[in-house]
Amino acid sequence: MRVGTAASAVQPSAARRVEFKPDCYANASIVGSDRVVFNVKGNAYRLIVAVDYQRQIVFIKWLGAHIQYDKIDVKKVKYGD
């Protein structure tokens, strides 16, 4: 049995283009150039993420109840706020 490194185990597959299609995500809103807000569990919770489209990475910025969401600035909130 050959044991490899984690880096060798995770090889990128053929390059592919990832597109965010708002019409496929009726419960998501694009806010600014890099932020997306998802409604979770029938709008009871909100998930705010920052998207690095170039590197295809999503960073969780905030998750909370809808009532808490009304008190924050979506474009400035950081993880831990």
Steps between C-alpha positions, in 0.01 A plus 500: 500500500639837399448799727511845344482849635174685540606732220549211260167350599312814406583563139286747311289334237469646153456876515137591513311822513278558800217742456261640758155494348260705714195349329606158635522634855170676565601534866826686436576866434818647357609792717794692358772358282602214731222438754205265477222465759317167523163456670510178701213295640215696353660839568548426872878536469740691275843389378734767367798388297780674312584341169842507338389413150853488360621238750155336529492533880209591725566659841229491766466850642189472716219260595211598720128539553299725274433743786877539559557552127294819510756652741817449296663656194515218246787654305725551807420213739793270582514149641466525878287818503 
